[in-house]
Amino acid sequence: MTIPFRRVHLTGRELAYVSEAVESGQLSGDGPFTRRCEAWLEANAPCTRAFLTHSGTAALEMAAILCDAGPGDEIIMPSFTFPSTANAFVLRGATPVFVDVDPATLCIDPARVANAVTAKTKAIVPVHYAGVSADMDALRAHGLLLIEDAAQALLAVRPGAMAAVSFHETKNVSAGEGGALLVNDERFIERAEVVREKGTNRAAFMRGEVERYEWVERGSSFAPGELSAAFLLAQLEEAHAITARCVAIWNRYHTLLDGVVERPRAASPNGHIYYVLLSSEDARRRVIDELAQHGIQAVFHYVPLHSAPAGLRYGRTSGSMEVTEDVSRRLLRLPLWPEMSDAQVEAVAAALAGIARR
Ligand SMILES: *Cc1c(COP(=O)(O)O)cnc(C)c1O
């Protein structure tokens, strides 16, 4: 492909930081690079405490443990999302309750959440799709715990009680695999430290606050090693510039495609995804093939969770899924990565316009 969907970008300092980590002799988690990444997130995300994890999925799993989700509990979330949003809670025995999305944002529709709430509802998990914020004010009105899947939303939303971000290779800022749980609700901060450290009080022991290092609650191994943290720090230090570039590409696509195809209705504050909506699933198949003939790679997602095999087995659906089903058949993501040139953006838009005109 001449224009791939995404390309790994380096800021230039990654290898120097990784060498520094190797020379320091500490490769396990919670060393100086982890602390520097967490301090950056606390200042810039912003949040009271950031806990670096080995993936966005791990951060969601931590949140599921922290809210004590278990059998009999229901967790309201959109169906239009990545499986990890639901899987984290299914692992604890809780039931995902899938709700449709708002066509303007492709985030959970707060009006439909009301019908999904029962006495068993433990939390609502909005997904900030493409970096566009779900309607948090309307969701807060339900008075339930909100756990944000902010995997795509670094520097795009202000985190509430708990938010999971991802540093997977496909996200704007990446460590290959990586993530963080951003916490503002004081009730979860102390326990988050324990849950992340295999259920032990190791962090308090290292600070000299307790005499013994022991097993105190449920937890797992959620911390990344220092090599990943070193790589990530180099990316975080450039995160504002990376985001600005993604937003510029997003805006360029949006201008070039005006009147050509159906475009996103809400602007993305971090430019994580630029998508278009084609007339049908068949039209999308044809556009993908024709773009490929121009050397351009375009992809789609998601298979809605409510109709996926595991979603049918572990979850339930609340209300109509009309928007989710429609969008999942027609949405196409265009190539977008920070070092993409203006000429490449223009080539993609021109190829798409050529196909749309026929
Ligand atoms: C990327 C992503 C995840 C998973 O993050 P990983 O770091 O790959 O585990 C979860 N939810 C959404 C919405 C995502 O886009």
The ligand as an SDF file (V2000), in Angstrom:
LIG
                    3D

 15 15  0  0  0  0  0  0  0  0999 V2000
   -8.1100    0.5010   21.7320 C   0  0  0  0  0  0  0  0  0  0  0  0
   -9.3580    0.3570   22.5040 C   0  0  0  0  0  0  0  0  0  0  0  0
   -9.4520   -0.4480   23.6470 C   0  0  0  0  0  0  0  0  0  0  0  0
   -8.3810   -1.3990   24.0680 C   0  0  0  0  0  0  0  0  0  0  0  0
   -7.1470   -0.8140   24.3370 O   0  0  0  0  0  0  0  0  0  0  0  0
   -5.8400   -1.7430   24.3540 P   0  0  0  0  0  0  0  0  0  0  0  0
   -4.7680   -0.8180   24.8330 O   0  0  0  0  0  0  0  0  0  0  0  0
   -5.6240   -2.2330   22.9560 O   0  0  0  0  0  0  0  0  0  0  0  0
   -6.0850   -2.8520   25.3070 O   0  0  0  0  0  0  0  0  0  0  0  0
  -10.6280   -0.4410   24.3740 C   0  0  0  0  0  0  0  0  0  0  0  0
  -11.6770    0.3210   24.0110 N   0  0  0  0  0  0  0  0  0  0  0  0
  -11.6350    1.0970   22.9010 C   0  0  0  0  0  0  0  0  0  0  0  0
  -12.8310    1.9360   22.5600 C   0  0  0  0  0  0  0  0  0  0  0  0
  -10.4840    1.1340   22.1070 C   0  0  0  0  0  0  0  0  0  0  0  0
  -10.4670    1.8960   21.0060 O   0  0  0  0  0  0  0  0  0  0  0  0
  1  2  1  0
  2  3  1  0
  2 14  2  0
  3  4  1  0
  3 10  2  0
  4  5  1  0
  5  6  1  0
  6  7  2  0
  6  8  1  0
  6  9  1  0
 10 11  1  0
 11 12  2  0
 12 13  1  0
 12 14  1  0
 14 15  1  0
M  END
$$$$
